[in-house]
Amino acid sequence: MRRVPAILIVMVCVVSPVFSFSYSKGLDTAGDITSALSLAAPAILFIEAPTSDYLTIGASWAATMGTSYGVRTLLKETIDRPRPYVGQSARPADTSEDYDSFPSGHTLLAFASATYLQTMGSLFYPDSKAVKITSAAAWTLAGTTAILRVVGGSHHPSDVLAGAAIGSTLGFLGPWITSKLVQNDPHAPTLLSGPVVGVQVGL
């Protein structure tokens, strides 16, 4: 499933040094849409899963995407990298994100979502055809998002590659940790409650 988006991203990296992409409001908006659709894809789990799993899925999804957004924000605030359109005549009117190019947040979140859905499906609902089909759609949307962020002039190829790598890693870890918690693995992270709320990692 992941081969097609990966190939498309590599193609962008090969093409981008040859062609300079000017900023395009239309492609920028299209990237917003594909990213949003990718983020919505895991909702299929609430259709396929029994109601007894809803709390687990909801908490796992919120933790995974919350962490992904936090990492995205931390990196953008720490790394000052100009977007490709800085200095160009064609550019967004809002200049507040001119130096927030690395990594691509749209790509990071889209790949986190696609990876989360496929991994969660593989671990908990391996027989669900609906989850498999939706996972394929989510990967396609994530790959398309990465391409649109580059050809639309909003990001450098390395921005989307980093976003895809980070998002995929976090999207995998969320369901994997969830599976360990559900299985009561003695070496899994354990939730602490009461006066102190947090996570304890068993060694």
Secondary structure, DSSP 8 states (H G I E B T S, - for coil): --HHHHHHHHHHHHHTTTS-----HHHHHHHHHHHHHHHHGGGHHHHHS-GGGHHHHHHHHHHHHHHHHHHHHHHHHH--B--TTTT-SS--S--TTTTB-SS-HHHHHHHHHHHHHHHHHHHH-TT-HHHHHHHHHHHHHHHHHHHHHHHTTS--HHHHHHHHHHHHHHHHHHHHHHHHHHTT-TTSEEEE-SS--EEEE--
